[in-house]
Amino acid sequence: MSKSMIDIPRYGARKDQDETWTIFDRRTGKVAERSGLIMARLNSNVVLGLIQILEQIEDAPKRVH
């Protein structure tokens, strides 16, 4: 994986017409989903925190349990 790919945040947010927000995966362009939760129709207050959490999960070392 190239360095530039690592430097670019994986997730972004966009404001929808109904004034809610959607978090999307920059790699696929699709709405982000984690543990069955679809990251759409979100309140603006939670979007930045959720993106930070998603990025931390993405950056965490992967372990086999």
Secondary structure, DSSP 8 states (H G I E B T S, - for coil): --HHHHHS-SEEEEE-TTS-EEEEETTT-SB-EETTEE--SB-HHHHHHHHHHHHHHHHS-----
